[in-house]
């Protein structure tokens, strides 16, 4: 009788031990195969250590091309930005005072250029122009050339020369007109308006967020005789940044 009880007890202990061992193994395998786990099981070769090396950001990933006005009554107004997902440069200019109006234009004369009106964080109207980076770097725009603003005034802070240019009315029966000037690594944007008086012209640099680079110039253009004044933005991409963009567009860097 004693032997029978002892034998039964031993059998029960062996069965319990086997059950616990089996549960332990299943739990470990589930953890090893769970999402985000880098464990490689119980291999003696670098067991449990990941050999993946984090990808280092490329020059394109680190590229910063955001510019704000460094003076005048428009100080800190953001006027330049980089749209990386769409490989485009964004230029902004404040709309002259008046009722806000919705506008969205595809520009068939310059493939890929888009223009629309937007509201900033303070609900002030702005005109936004999206220009493919390839057009700016390659200067492949085919339009009539101009070397001056309407009426023969010099282009503010643009390198001398002639630029393929385009003029657009922003809305019907309005004195507000928009002009674009395309050069290599350079774009000029002018909003013409009767709002700006004579004898009041001023220019301020457009600086990057760190204040270490000049990315262009922002000019308040005064009225001159019969010619309306307005706001002019010249955007100049520095050569080293243009090289990074060109390498990205060529597929050299992602």
Order of alpha helices (4+ residues) and beta strands (2+ residues): alpha-alpha-beta-beta-beta-beta-beta-beta-alpha-beta-beta-beta-beta-beta-beta-beta-alpha
